[in-house]
Structures are given as structure tokens and as C-alpha cells.
């Protein structure tokens, strides 16, 4: 199995030219960067309204792992 640098592998894929660009599709680009579907990023942007400049921070915080408050432990 070969190991590739993530940036090399990502930019050498066949469809990289079709990735959203920040100047043409800012919401699509932000969704792509934070690994969210575009429709979710659009829904967040619509909900933020005039504060849509905070979309990047919102999607970044949505990616964070939640704290575990309750965990099931196996019986011994």
C-alpha cells in the first residue's frame, strides 16, 4: 500500500478543477474546507443572516468532537 501526502493526493485527483473556488462560490468553498454538505452550509448561512461572516467559525466548531458525558461500560 502506498502512502501519499494528503495535499498531493487531493490535488492529483481527476476532479480537482471542479472544486468550489472561494471567489466564485464562497459557501460551497467553506463547506468543502470543513467537510460539510453544501446544503448544510447554506442552511447555516441562511440562519445566521447578516452574521453570515461567522459561517467559517460555525462550521469549524460543528466539526469538533463533543465531550462524552455518559458512557456505557461492559459488565464484568
N, C-alpha and C positions, 0 to 999 in steps of 0.2 A: 504494500500500500504506500502510495506517495504522500508526502506532506507538502502542502503549499502554504505560502504566505497568504493570509486572508485577502489582502489587497490585490495580490496578483491573481488569485483565483477569481475574485469578484469582477475585476476589470477585463479578464480574458474570456468571460462568458459571452455567448453569442448575442445576447440581447442588451448588452450594457449601453448601447447607443440610445435605447428606448427608455432608459431610466428617467424619472422625472428630474427636471432641472429647477434649481431654486428660483431662477428668473422667470421661467415660463409657467411653472406650477408649484408655487410655494407650499401649498397644503399637501400636495402629493409628495413633494420632496421631503417635507418634515415627517410625514407618515412613513416614508421609505426609510429614512435615517433611524427612526425609533421603532421600526418593525411593527407598525400598526397598519391595518387595512385603511385605505383612503377614506372609506365611508365613515369610519370611526373618527378619524382626524377631522373630517368635515363636520361631523355632529358635535365634536368638542368645540370646534371653531365657531359654529353657529350658537352654541350655548354660551360661549364666552362673550359673544357680541363685540362691543367696542374694545374689549380687553383681549382681542384675538392675538395680540403680540405675545401673550403668555402661553400660546399653544405649545411651543417648544418645551418649556418647563413642565407643562401639564403632561405631555406625552412621556417625557423623561421620568417624571415621578410615577406615572402609571406603570412603568417598566420595573420599578423597584420591587424586590421580594418583600412580601408582607411578613410581619412578625408572627411567630406561632404563639398563640395564647392557650391552646388546648391540643394535646397530642394523645392519641390512643397508644397505650402501652400493652404489649403482649402479656398474657398470663404466664406465670412461671410454674 
